[in-house]
Amino acid sequence: GPRCFDSLINCLSNKNCTLTDIDLSFNPLGITSNKAGDAALTKYMLLSSSRTLTRLNLDQAYFFNIELISLFAGFINHHAIQSLILTNNNFDEPSCLQLSYVLNSL
């Protein structure tokens, strides 16, 4: 839940963190963060700032479109990421455009 996610974010923001593979699938991160507002968006940026993270599974995380844009923005120039699983999440046009920009930057 949210506490576990907070702990994970704190770990990833530590320069000594060596996590490479994170599976957050089937967690209602979007629903939970919708109640947290801007603080949640900052956490998504921190999640994507890890330089050791190579695989991130966010299948059915129930993100809202504004959260996806923030999450994707964090992956611009994130050259370590090799697999980003986003199945079963709804994307609007701005989310898709941001994702295409990320994919072109890798």
SVG drawing of the C-alpha trace seen along z (x, -y; Angstrom):
<svg xmlns="http://www.w3.org/2000/svg" viewBox="-9 -19 35 27">
<polyline fill="none" stroke="black" stroke-width="0.4" points="0.0,0.0 1.0,-3.6 3.4,-3.0 5.3,-0.4 5.4,-2.7 6.8,-5.5 9.5,-3.2 10.4,-2.1 10.6,-5.7 13.0,-6.5 15.1,-3.6 15.3,-4.5 16.2,-8.1 19.2,-6.9 22.4,-7.0 23.4,-3.6 20.3,-1.8 20.8,1.0 17.3,2.2 17.0,3.2 13.5,4.8 10.3,3.6 6.9,5.1 4.1,2.8 1.4,4.4 -2.2,4.7 -1.6,2.0 -4.0,-1.0 -1.2,-3.6 -3.3,-6.0 -6.3,-5.8 -4.2,-6.2 -2.1,-9.1 -5.2,-10.9 -5.9,-11.6 -2.4,-12.8 -2.2,-15.4 1.1,-17.0 3.0,-15.0 2.2,-11.8 3.4,-13.3 6.7,-14.2 7.0,-10.6 6.5,-9.3 9.3,-11.6 11.6,-10.1 10.6,-6.6 11.8,-7.2 15.0,-9.0 16.7,-5.8 19.7,-5.1 19.9,-1.3 16.2,-0.5 16.0,1.6 12.6,3.1 9.4,1.5 6.0,3.3 3.0,1.0 0.3,3.3 -3.1,2.2 -1.9,-0.5 -5.0,-2.6 -3.1,-5.8 -4.8,-9.0 -3.6,-10.7 -1.8,-13.6 0.1,-11.0 1.2,-9.2 2.6,-12.4 4.6,-13.1 5.8,-9.5 6.8,-9.5 8.6,-12.8 10.9,-11.2 12.0,-8.6 13.3,-11.1 17.0,-10.3 16.7,-7.4 19.0,-5.1 19.1,-2.3 15.4,-1.3 15.0,1.6 11.4,2.7 8.5,0.6 5.2,2.5 2.1,0.3 -0.6,2.7 -4.2,2.2 -3.8,-1.5 -5.8,-4.1 -3.8,-6.7 -5.1,-9.9 -3.5,-11.8 -1.1,-13.9 0.0,-10.7 0.7,-9.0 2.6,-12.0 4.8,-12.1 5.4,-8.4 6.5,-8.7 8.9,-11.5 10.4,-9.3 10.8,-6.3 12.5,-8.5 14.9,-9.8 16.1,-6.3"/>
</svg>
